[in-house]
Amino acid sequence: MLKDFKPVLGILLRFIIIYLVLLFAYQFFLNSEKGLGLDSFSRMIADQVSYLQNGMNCPTQLYDDVKNEQVWFYVKDSYTTRMVEGCNAISVMILFVSFVFAFYKGAKTFVFVGIGLVLLYIMNLLRIVGLNIVMADHKEYGKVFHDFIFPAIIYGSVVVLWLVWIKFFALKK
C-alpha cells in the first residue's frame, strides 16, 4: 500500500526539506543584519521602488527608521507607507522555489525558477509602487488594496507560475 504513495511522499518530502533549508537560510540572513535597520534586500527593493516612482513623476524620498527596522516612503509631500521586512516577498519566493524543486526535472528546473523569481521580483516592485500611489492619491482605498488586491496579485502570480510548471514541464512525458 505504501508503494502507491511513494511518488507523492517523495515530492512532499522534497518540498518540506527545500522549504525548511531556504527558510532557515533566510532567517540566518535576517539575524546577521539584526540591529542595522531594515535588511539590505528589503532596502534595495525600497530604493528601486523610489527610483521607479521618481521616474513616473511621483516624487518619492525614503526615510530610515533604524530602530524599528523599517523605511518610510515620503510620496507627494506625505508619509504614505512604510517598508518592513515582510514586504520583500522573500517568503512567497521561498514557497515558489520549494514547490518547483519538489517536482525537479533537471536543468530546466533551474531556468524556470530563475525566470519565475525575476517575474515575482518585478511583480513585487510593481505591487509596492501601486500601493504607494493608491495611498498617496486615494488613501481611503489603501486598506483594501494592501490587504486584498495586491496580495491576490502576488499570490495569484505564484499560482499561475506553479500551474505553468506542472502543466508544461513537470508532468510532460
Summary of the structure (lengths in Angstrom):
residues: 173
radius of gyration: 18.7
end to end distance: 25.2
largest distance: 65.7
contacts: 490
relative contact order: 0.12
helix: 73%
strand: 10%
